């Protein structure tokens, strides 16, 4: 998508509501907690962390005192990120498809959260973003990349990544990406988003790291999908295509909620009882009061 189109989507209203709508609602919070747990395992006092497509800076804000920085294409999202991370190294408005040679071998930890890479125009450009991330990661460093797979937008739909045809023409066919669009109820249109499967990212990263783990998220309810992230650790000083990284797929955890009654439809609205349960939790832990305060302050 063009920069101007992204600015139209990620405006000040979107930035103000983003965390509550996409990271802290009952459904998405399951993913956010899983991702925060991975971040806690990777981050220490010596970490130098770059978050690409940092958005509101929510994940960065959970680690005050750590050397951290963010890159995003939306100036309004960056305004929110700066307020949430006053001690960050910097926040930069920019495009992660562009090479930044001064960042090469600079960061011990790089993240690209919640499918920010999907907004580029082709699989080749996703591969360029991945190449930049690899180049910017220092020797011994790590990458954490949550993946938007086809089953995340079409629940429980799986497509085999590679298939060898020994009959007819022969050769191997790889499904390197799916493309999808999202028209929100508020009229925001996310057009032609590019989503390579986890296996494609693994193939790109294997020569450059010692270990790759596919992190599996607990489904929110029975019948829902288990999202995936790529955690690549042990960045090599030089790539070694003949000795690819060891790859481990985690088992799928148990669902967060136990469903009772009729089978859960993944595309249906979250049941009211779960919304009420989450609302009471937010009152108890103070999240609701803080959210109201933020709304009033912005007015």
PyMOL commands that set and color helices and strands:
alter all, ss='L'
color gray80, all
select helices_A, chain A and resi 3-9+12-23+26-42+58-61+75-84+101-103+116-119+123-136+150-153+198-208+272-285+287-298
alter helices_A, ss='H'
color red, helices_A
select strands_A, chain A and resi 48-52+67-72+90-93+107-112+137-147+162-164+172-174+178-183+189-195+209-216+228-235+246-249
alter strands_A, ss='S'
color yellow, strands_A
deselect
rebuild
show_as cartoon
